[in-house]
Amino acid sequence: MATAFDLAFDPWDPAFLADPYPAYAELRAKGRVHYYEPTNQWLVPHHADVSALLRDRRLGRTYQHRFTHEEFGRSAPPGEHEPFHTLNDHGMLDLEPPDHTRIRRLVSKAFTPRTVERLKPYVRGLADELASALVESGGGDLLTDVAEPLPVAVIAEMLGIPESDRAPLRPWSADICGMYELNPSEETAAKAVRASVEFSDYLRELIAARRKEPGDDLISGLIEAHDEGDRLTEQEMISTAVLLLNAGHEATVNSTVNGWYALFRNEPQLAALRADPTLVPTAVEELMRYDTPLQLFERWVLDDIEIAGTTIPRGAEIALLFGSANHDPTVFENPSHLDLTRTDNPHISFSAGIHYCIGAPLARIELAASMGALLEKAPTLRLTAEPDRKPNFVIRGLEGLSVAV
């Protein structure tokens, strides 16, 4: 077993962040699991292992349903971080059964396929408006002009957040999501805490208003959702709304800009897509695989596990490398090649198991609508400047994407 520290894996190196996929190939070639000292994690790079471990109940997004911090050999988070952890720890993403099962079941009663289907005309109409505005301006920043406004507006519309209140949503989300990076700084934590307090306070007022006057929105649906007398607590509703906004647009925003940047660098594939827009559904899946928006997902080891003869003890943390798994040549033929016609595409960009992304159907609708609108209204869309990549590893995106029509 090699340690990842001896290899090319370096999530703070700009060269690695620009293109982590060669380092992933080295990790896969060197073994199935690698200890990485800088983050005190075990890196798992192979698709089969990542997929299996996402479903393995010996691992968990939290350990607090079974152990105290002390029992698990971990320190409690600093007291000044409490608002972030209260918000984060009551959301589905960071819970395990039975709480996860109960909350997901109740949320699913409000976040139904019918709810998503009903949003389709709104999503398509908004995508057309944003693409048309970009064309009228002769181009602009695809990130701020199309990629960000679409999913933020869709999630806000679904939750029932008035248009006049939506400006802080993206900054709040960005500040909270900073805590999901590796070894976040105290400055990052302070921003996340402030955003957690402000976002929670806002949602608490919105929930109170919807209790008095319910509407045809997800907040009202979460208030009404019940099963055998069980209901969501106010904190669970707040955490669910924040999770839906954060997860519901971070992946879509980054998939959009990562995807178009990949297309601009693969002109034959872009030309094929322009010639045949029916490729959009498989293109969406392939672009999510090719440059994965969420590169890493963490799990705590609740009971000792063994991977390729290496025992990973209880109390350790495993980092499942989604980006590497999505480029595993044992699963994807010629994985470094962008192939918009790829139909055998079991990528894990939406995770798997009980934490499979509840918003995946909506994300697919948004990505297809955005791509379709740009193909139709901006058929000569082109890159005008090489973009800067965000200095993040876990959530992979660009600072902007300058385009002209």
C-alpha positions as CSV (number, residue, x, y, z in Angstrom):
1,M,0.0,0.0,0.0
2,A,1.4,3.4,-1.0
3,T,0.3,6.5,0.8
4,A,-1.3,9.1,-1.4
5,F,1.2,11.6,0.0
6,D,3.9,9.8,-2.1
7,L,1.8,10.2,-5.2
8,A,0.6,13.0,-7.4
9,F,-2.6,13.7,-5.4
10,D,-2.4,17.3,-4.1
11,P,-5.8,19.0,-3.7
12,W,-4.1,22.4,-3.0
13,D,-1.8,22.4,-6.1
14,P,-3.2,24.6,-8.9
15,A,-1.9,22.2,-11.5
16,F,-3.7,19.3,-9.9
17,L,-6.9,21.4,-9.6
18,A,-6.7,22.2,-13.3
19,D,-6.6,18.5,-14.2
20,P,-6.8,16.0,-11.4
21,Y,-7.5,13.0,-13.7
22,P,-3.9,11.9,-14.4
23,A,-3.3,11.8,-10.6
24,Y,-6.4,9.7,-10.2
25,A,-5.1,7.3,-12.9
26,E,-1.9,7.0,-10.8
27,L,-3.9,6.3,-7.6
28,R,-5.9,3.6,-9.3
29,A,-2.8,2.0,-10.7
30,K,-1.1,2.0,-7.3
31,G,-3.9,0.3,-5.4
32,R,-7.4,0.3,-4.1
33,V,-6.9,2.4,-1.0
34,H,-4.3,5.0,0.1
35,Y,-3.8,6.9,3.4
36,Y,-3.5,10.6,2.9
37,E,-1.8,12.2,5.9
38,P,-2.6,15.9,5.3
39,T,-6.4,15.3,5.7
40,N,-6.1,12.1,7.8
41,Q,-8.3,10.3,5.3
42,W,-8.3,7.0,3.3
43,L,-8.7,7.7,-0.4
44,V,-10.7,5.2,-2.5
45,P,-10.2,5.7,-6.3
46,H,-11.9,2.7,-8.0
47,H,-15.5,2.8,-9.3
48,A,-16.4,-0.7,-7.9
49,D,-15.1,0.2,-4.4
50,V,-16.7,3.7,-4.4
51,S,-20.0,2.3,-5.6
52,A,-20.0,-0.6,-3.0
53,L,-18.9,1.7,-0.1
54,L,-21.7,4.2,-0.8
55,R,-24.1,1.3,0.0
56,D,-22.1,-0.2,2.9
57,R,-23.9,0.4,6.2
58,R,-20.6,0.0,8.1
59,L,-19.9,3.5,6.9
60,G,-21.9,6.6,7.7
61,R,-22.2,10.3,6.9
62,T,-22.3,10.8,10.7
63,Y,-21.3,8.7,13.7
64,Q,-23.4,10.6,16.3
65,H,-26.3,8.2,16.0
66,R,-24.0,5.5,17.5
67,F,-21.1,7.2,19.3
68,T,-20.2,10.3,21.2
69,H,-17.3,12.4,19.8
70,E,-15.1,10.9,22.6
71,E,-16.1,7.3,22.0
72,F,-15.3,7.8,18.3
73,G,-11.9,9.3,19.0
74,R,-12.9,12.7,17.6
75,S,-13.1,16.2,19.1
76,A,-16.3,18.1,19.2
77,P,-16.5,21.0,16.7
78,P,-15.5,24.4,18.2
79,G,-18.5,26.1,20.0
80,E,-18.3,29.1,17.7
81,H,-19.1,26.8,14.7
82,E,-22.4,25.6,16.3
83,P,-24.8,27.4,14.0
84,F,-23.3,25.8,10.9
85,H,-23.4,22.3,12.5
86,T,-26.9,22.7,13.8
87,L,-28.0,23.6,10.3
88,N,-25.9,20.9,8.6
89,D,-26.5,18.1,11.1
90,H,-30.3,18.2,10.7
91,G,-30.3,17.7,7.0
92,M,-30.7,14.4,5.2
93,L,-27.2,14.5,3.7
94,D,-25.5,14.2,7.1
95,L,-27.9,11.9,8.8
96,E,-28.2,8.1,9.0
97,P,-31.1,5.8,9.7
98,P,-33.5,6.0,11.5
99,D,-33.5,9.8,11.3
100,H,-32.4,9.9,7.6
101,T,-35.2,7.4,6.7
102,R,-37.9,9.4,8.5
103,I,-36.9,12.8,7.1
104,R,-36.3,11.5,3.5
105,R,-39.7,9.8,3.6
106,L,-41.4,13.0,4.8
107,V,-39.5,15.2,2.3
108,S,-40.4,12.8,-0.5
109,K,-44.1,13.4,0.2
110,A,-43.6,17.1,-0.7
111,F,-40.8,16.8,-3.2
112,T,-42.7,14.4,-5.6
113,P,-42.1,13.6,-9.2
114,R,-45.3,15.6,-9.9
115,T,-43.7,18.6,-8.2
116,V,-40.7,18.3,-10.5
117,E,-42.7,17.7,-13.6
118,R,-44.9,20.7,-12.9
119,L,-41.7,22.9,-12.9
120,K,-40.7,21.8,-16.4
121,P,-42.4,24.7,-18.3
122,Y,-41.0,27.2,-15.8
123,V,-37.5,25.8,-16.2
124,R,-37.6,25.8,-20.0
125,G,-39.1,29.3,-20.2
126,L,-36.4,30.7,-17.9
127,A,-33.6,28.9,-19.8
128,D,-34.9,30.4,-23.0
129,E,-35.1,33.9,-21.4
130,L,-31.5,33.7,-20.1
131,A,-30.1,32.3,-23.4
132,S,-31.9,35.1,-25.3
133,A,-30.6,37.8,-23.0
134,L,-27.0,36.4,-23.5
135,V,-27.5,36.6,-27.3
136,E,-28.9,40.1,-27.2
137,S,-25.8,41.2,-25.2
138,G,-23.5,39.6,-27.7
139,G,-22.1,37.3,-25.1
140,G,-21.0,37.6,-21.5
141,D,-20.2,35.3,-18.5
142,L,-21.9,32.0,-18.9
143,L,-21.6,31.4,-15.2
144,T,-23.3,34.6,-13.9
145,D,-25.6,35.1,-16.9
146,V,-27.0,31.6,-17.3
147,A,-25.5,28.9,-15.1
148,E,-26.2,30.5,-11.7
149,P,-29.6,32.3,-12.3
150,L,-31.4,29.2,-13.6
151,P,-31.1,26.7,-10.8
152,V,-31.2,29.4,-8.0
153,A,-34.5,30.7,-9.5
154,V,-35.9,27.2,-9.9
155,I,-35.2,26.1,-6.4
156,A,-36.4,29.4,-5.0
157,E,-39.6,29.1,-7.0
158,M,-40.1,25.6,-5.8
159,L,-39.5,26.6,-2.2
160,G,-41.8,29.6,-2.5
161,I,-39.1,32.2,-1.8
162,P,-40.3,35.6,-3.3
163,E,-38.2,37.1,-6.1
164,S,-37.4,40.1,-4.0
165,D,-35.7,37.9,-1.4
166,R,-33.5,35.8,-3.7
167,A,-30.4,38.0,-4.0
168,P,-28.6,36.6,-0.9
169,L,-29.3,32.9,-1.7
170,R,-26.3,32.2,-3.9
171,P,-23.8,34.0,-1.5
172,W,-25.3,32.2,1.5
173,S,-24.9,28.9,-0.3
174,A,-21.4,29.6,-1.4
175,D,-20.3,30.5,2.1
176,I,-21.9,27.4,3.6
177,C,-20.5,25.1,1.0
178,G,-17.0,26.3,1.8
179,M,-17.1,24.1,4.8
180,Y,-17.3,21.0,2.6
181,E,-13.7,21.6,1.3
182,L,-10.8,19.8,2.8
183,N,-9.4,21.4,6.0
184,P,-11.4,24.6,5.8
185,S,-9.8,27.7,7.3
186,E,-11.2,29.7,10.3
187,E,-12.1,32.5,7.8
188,T,-14.2,30.0,5.8
189,A,-15.8,28.7,9.0
190,A,-16.7,32.2,10.1
191,K,-18.4,32.9,6.7
192,A,-20.3,29.7,6.9
193,V,-21.5,30.4,10.5
194,R,-22.7,33.9,9.5
195,A,-24.5,32.5,6.4
196,S,-26.1,29.7,8.5
197,V,-27.5,32.2,11.0
198,E,-28.8,34.6,8.3
199,F,-30.3,31.9,6.1
200,S,-31.9,30.1,9.1
201,D,-33.4,33.3,10.4
202,Y,-34.9,34.1,7.0
203,L,-36.4,30.6,6.6
204,R,-37.8,30.6,10.1
205,E,-39.8,33.8,9.2
206,L,-40.8,32.3,5.9
207,I,-42.0,29.1,7.6
208,A,-44.0,31.1,10.1
209,A,-45.7,33.0,7.2
210,R,-46.5,29.8,5.4
211,R,-48.0,28.3,8.5
212,K,-50.5,31.2,8.6
213,E,-51.0,31.3,4.8
214,P,-50.0,28.0,3.1
215,G,-49.2,28.2,-0.6
216,D,-48.6,25.8,-3.5
217,D,-44.8,25.6,-2.7
218,L,-42.4,23.1,-1.1
219,I,-42.1,25.0,2.2
220,S,-45.9,24.6,2.6
221,G,-45.6,21.0,1.6
222,L,-42.9,20.3,4.2
223,I,-45.1,21.9,6.8
224,E,-48.0,19.6,5.8
225,A,-45.9,16.5,5.2
226,H,-46.8,13.8,7.8
227,D,-46.7,10.1,8.1
228,E,-48.5,8.2,10.9
229,G,-48.6,11.4,13.0
230,D,-44.9,12.1,12.4
231,R,-43.9,15.6,11.1
232,L,-40.7,17.5,10.4
233,T,-39.5,19.8,13.2
234,E,-38.9,23.4,12.3
235,Q,-35.1,22.8,12.3
236,E,-35.5,19.8,10.0
237,M,-37.5,22.0,7.6
238,I,-34.9,24.7,7.7
239,S,-32.1,22.3,7.2
240,T,-34.0,20.6,4.3
241,A,-34.7,23.8,2.5
242,V,-31.0,24.9,2.8
243,L,-29.8,21.5,1.6
244,L,-32.2,21.6,-1.4
245,L,-30.9,25.0,-2.3
246,N,-27.2,24.2,-1.8
247,A,-27.2,20.8,-3.4
248,G,-29.9,21.8,-5.9
249,H,-27.9,24.5,-7.5
250,E,-24.2,23.9,-6.7
251,A,-24.0,20.8,-8.8
252,T,-26.1,22.3,-11.7
253,V,-24.1,25.5,-11.8
254,N,-20.8,23.7,-11.9
255,S,-22.0,21.0,-14.3
256,T,-23.1,23.7,-16.7
257,V,-19.8,25.7,-16.8
258,N,-17.6,22.6,-16.6
259,G,-19.6,21.0,-19.3
260,W,-19.5,23.9,-21.7
261,Y,-15.8,24.4,-21.1
262,A,-15.3,20.7,-22.0
263,L,-17.3,21.2,-25.1
264,F,-15.3,24.2,-26.2
265,R,-12.1,22.1,-25.8
266,N,-13.7,19.2,-27.8
267,E,-14.8,20.9,-31.0
268,P,-15.8,17.7,-32.9
269,Q,-18.1,16.7,-30.0
270,L,-19.6,20.2,-29.9
271,A,-20.2,20.2,-33.7
272,A,-21.9,16.8,-33.4
273,L,-24.2,18.1,-30.6
274,R,-25.1,21.2,-32.7
275,A,-25.9,19.0,-35.6
276,D,-28.0,16.7,-33.6
277,P,-29.7,18.3,-30.5
278,T,-31.3,14.9,-29.7
279,L,-28.0,14.0,-28.1
280,V,-28.7,16.4,-25.2
281,P,-29.8,13.7,-22.7
282,T,-26.7,11.5,-23.2
283,A,-24.6,14.7,-23.4
284,V,-25.8,15.8,-20.0
285,E,-24.8,12.4,-18.4
286,E,-21.5,12.3,-20.2
287,L,-20.5,15.8,-19.2
288,M,-21.3,15.1,-15.6
289,R,-19.0,12.0,-15.8
290,Y,-16.3,13.7,-17.8
291,D,-15.7,16.6,-15.4
292,T,-17.4,15.6,-12.2
293,P,-18.9,18.6,-10.2
294,L,-18.5,16.9,-6.8
295,Q,-15.1,15.2,-6.8
296,L,-15.1,13.7,-3.3
297,F,-17.7,12.4,-0.8
298,E,-16.7,11.5,2.8
299,R,-17.8,8.7,5.0
300,W,-17.0,7.8,8.6
301,V,-16.0,4.2,9.4
302,L,-18.5,3.0,12.0
303,D,-17.2,-0.6,12.1
304,D,-13.8,-1.9,10.9
305,I,-13.7,-2.7,7.2
306,E,-11.1,-4.3,5.0
307,I,-10.2,-3.1,1.5
308,A,-7.6,-5.1,-0.5
309,G,-6.1,-6.5,2.6
310,T,-5.9,-3.2,4.4
311,T,-8.0,-2.8,7.6
312,I,-9.6,0.6,7.9
313,P,-10.4,1.0,11.6
314,R,-13.5,2.4,13.2
315,G,-13.1,6.1,13.7
316,A,-11.3,6.7,10.4
317,E,-12.6,8.7,7.6
318,I,-12.9,7.5,4.0
319,A,-12.8,9.9,1.0
320,L,-14.6,8.4,-2.0
321,L,-13.2,9.9,-5.1
322,F,-16.1,10.4,-7.4
323,G,-14.0,12.0,-10.1
324,S,-11.6,9.1,-10.2
325,A,-14.4,6.5,-10.2
326,N,-16.0,8.3,-13.2
327,H,-12.7,7.8,-15.1
328,D,-12.2,4.2,-14.2
329,P,-11.2,2.3,-17.4
330,T,-12.6,-1.0,-16.1
331,V,-16.1,0.6,-16.3
332,F,-15.8,3.3,-18.9
333,E,-14.3,2.6,-22.3
334,N,-11.6,5.3,-23.1
335,P,-12.7,7.4,-20.1
336,S,-10.5,10.4,-20.9
337,H,-12.4,10.8,-24.2
338,L,-15.5,12.9,-24.2
339,D,-18.2,10.9,-26.0
340,L,-21.6,12.5,-26.1
341,T,-23.2,9.3,-27.5
342,R,-22.0,7.2,-24.5
343,T,-25.1,5.2,-23.4
344,D,-23.4,2.8,-21.0
345,N,-22.7,5.4,-18.4
346,P,-23.1,4.4,-14.8
347,H,-21.4,7.5,-13.4
348,I,-21.9,8.2,-9.7
349,S,-22.1,12.0,-9.9
350,F,-25.4,11.8,-8.0
351,S,-24.0,9.4,-5.4
352,A,-25.7,6.1,-4.7
353,G,-27.4,4.1,-1.9
354,I,-29.6,5.8,0.6
355,H,-28.0,9.2,0.0
356,Y,-28.6,9.2,-3.7
357,C,-29.4,12.8,-4.8
358,I,-33.2,13.4,-4.3
359,G,-32.9,16.3,-6.7
360,A,-31.3,14.4,-9.6
361,P,-34.4,14.4,-11.8
362,L,-34.7,18.2,-11.4
363,A,-31.0,18.7,-12.1
364,R,-31.3,16.7,-15.3
365,I,-34.2,18.9,-16.4
366,E,-32.3,22.1,-15.7
367,L,-29.1,20.9,-17.4
368,A,-31.0,19.7,-20.5
369,A,-33.1,22.9,-20.7
370,S,-30.0,25.2,-20.4
371,M,-28.1,23.2,-23.0
372,G,-31.0,23.0,-25.4
373,A,-31.7,26.8,-25.1
374,L,-28.1,27.7,-25.7
375,L,-27.8,25.3,-28.7
376,E,-30.9,26.8,-30.3
377,K,-30.4,30.5,-29.6
378,A,-26.6,30.7,-29.6
379,P,-25.5,28.2,-32.3
380,T,-22.1,29.9,-32.7
381,L,-21.4,30.2,-29.0
382,R,-17.6,30.4,-28.5
383,L,-15.1,30.8,-25.7
384,T,-13.4,34.2,-25.6
385,A,-10.9,33.7,-22.7
386,E,-9.4,30.8,-20.8
387,P,-11.2,30.6,-17.5
388,D,-9.7,30.6,-14.0
389,R,-10.6,27.5,-12.0
390,K,-11.9,28.0,-8.5
391,P,-9.3,27.1,-5.8
392,N,-11.6,24.4,-4.6
393,F,-11.2,20.6,-4.9
394,V,-14.3,19.0,-3.5
395,I,-16.8,21.2,-5.4
396,R,-15.2,21.6,-8.8
397,G,-16.1,24.7,-10.8
398,L,-14.8,27.8,-12.6
399,E,-14.6,31.4,-11.6
400,G,-16.4,32.4,-14.8
401,L,-16.7,31.4,-18.5
402,S,-16.4,34.3,-20.9
403,V,-18.3,33.6,-24.2
404,A,-19.4,35.4,-27.3
405,V,-22.2,34.6,-29.7
